[in-house]
Amino acid sequence: LGGQGSVDSERASAPTGKQGSASIGRPGREAAEGALLSRWVHPLLRAVALSVGWSLTLSVSTYCLLGNALLGYDQRHLSATFSAGAAITVATQLYLFPALVKRAGEHRTCSLGLASVAVGLVGCSTVLLQPFHSALYFLNRIGSGVADTATATLVARYSEGKEERSSNLA
């Protein structure tokens, strides 16, 4: 018990986090880093949102055009693929996304979503063998749901008030 108390008292007296940096005289540096982050975070998040939205639109429209020519899909097959992709995206946003954010955080989750979109798009355009082609298409849709939702989460996190949040999410 005596040893335990001395460890706790050492932890309590040790400088951590912001207290440590304030004691060495760097509050100006933290403020400058915060200002730089707030200056660039929303334009970067808009670029991410634009790229995710564009990749989803591109993948669906291109899939419509080339699904028939390369895979022999008719309208029924395309509709089933798109409906399954939409259902997978919604399920991802409801169930997978919260678990990923809890485990990895918003930033890593967004990066994982973007990487999944990239792998899914490249794979879907190069691998035509089933079931791998469909799995890569669905990976693209999962990544899109993760990255899109993570981007909205990050925009809400870095917005300072209701008005700024609503204008940044619009």
Solvent accessible surface area in square Angstrom, and as a share of the most:
residue,aa,sasa,rsa
1,L,203,1.01
2,G,64,0.61
3,G,51,0.49
4,Q,113,0.50
5,G,40,0.38
6,S,55,0.36
7,V,66,0.38
8,D,66,0.34
9,S,67,0.43
10,E,115,0.52
11,R,163,0.59
12,A,91,0.70
13,S,93,0.60
14,A,45,0.35
15,P,94,0.59
16,T,87,0.51
17,G,68,0.65
18,K,158,0.67
19,Q,130,0.58
20,G,14,0.14
21,S,21,0.13
22,A,61,0.47
23,S,90,0.58
24,I,115,0.58
25,G,57,0.55
26,R,110,0.40
27,P,82,0.51
28,G,53,0.51
29,R,137,0.50
30,E,71,0.32
31,A,68,0.53
32,A,63,0.49
33,E,90,0.40
34,G,37,0.36
35,A,61,0.47
36,L,103,0.51
37,L,90,0.45
38,S,66,0.42
39,R,167,0.61
40,W,116,0.41
41,V,15,0.09
42,H,18,0.08
43,P,64,0.40
44,L,109,0.54
45,L,13,0.07
46,R,120,0.44
47,A,57,0.44
48,V,32,0.18
49,A,41,0.32
50,L,132,0.66
51,S,53,0.34
52,V,3,0.02
53,G,37,0.35
54,W,157,0.55
55,S,8,0.05
56,L,51,0.25
57,T,91,0.53
58,L,72,0.36
59,S,10,0.06
60,V,44,0.25
61,S,53,0.34
62,T,50,0.29
63,Y,16,0.06
64,C,56,0.34
65,L,137,0.68
66,L,86,0.43
67,G,2,0.02
68,N,92,0.47
69,A,80,0.62
70,L,100,0.50
71,L,41,0.20
72,G,56,0.54
73,Y,33,0.13
74,D,69,0.36
75,Q,131,0.58
76,R,171,0.62
77,H,76,0.34
78,L,13,0.06
79,S,50,0.32
80,A,63,0.49
81,T,18,0.11
82,F,40,0.17
83,S,73,0.47
84,A,40,0.31
85,G,0,0.00
86,A,45,0.35
87,A,62,0.48
88,I,53,0.27
89,T,17,0.10
90,V,81,0.46
91,A,46,0.36
92,T,7,0.04
93,Q,59,0.26
94,L,110,0.55
95,Y,162,0.62
96,L,75,0.37
97,F,18,0.08
98,P,68,0.43
99,A,57,0.45
100,L,34,0.17
101,V,34,0.20
102,K,179,0.76
103,R,217,0.79
104,A,36,0.28
105,G,26,0.25
106,E,36,0.16
107,H,93,0.41
108,R,175,0.64
109,T,1,0.00
110,C,10,0.06
111,S,68,0.44
112,L,89,0.44
113,G,1,0.01
114,L,61,0.30
115,A,51,0.39
116,S,17,0.11
117,V,10,0.06
118,A,53,0.41
119,V,84,0.48
120,G,0,0.00
121,L,46,0.23
122,V,98,0.56
123,G,10,0.09
124,C,15,0.09
125,S,84,0.54
126,T,96,0.56
127,V,53,0.31
128,L,76,0.38
129,L,123,0.61
130,Q,73,0.33
131,P,96,0.60
132,F,117,0.49
133,H,5,0.02
134,S,27,0.17
135,A,59,0.46
136,L,34,0.17
137,Y,1,0.00
138,F,45,0.19
139,L,56,0.28
140,N,1,0.00
141,R,20,0.07
142,I,51,0.26
143,G,0,0.00
144,S,4,0.02
145,G,1,0.01
146,V,4,0.02
147,A,0,0.00
148,D,66,0.34
149,T,33,0.19
150,A,0,0.00
151,T,4,0.02
152,A,46,0.35
153,T,43,0.25
154,L,6,0.03
155,V,9,0.05
156,A,35,0.27
157,R,135,0.49
158,Y,57,0.22
159,S,10,0.07
160,E,158,0.71
161,G,29,0.28
162,K,160,0.68
163,E,144,0.65
164,E,63,0.28
165,R,84,0.30
166,S,69,0.45
167,S,71,0.46
168,N,18,0.09
169,L,87,0.43
170,A,119,0.92
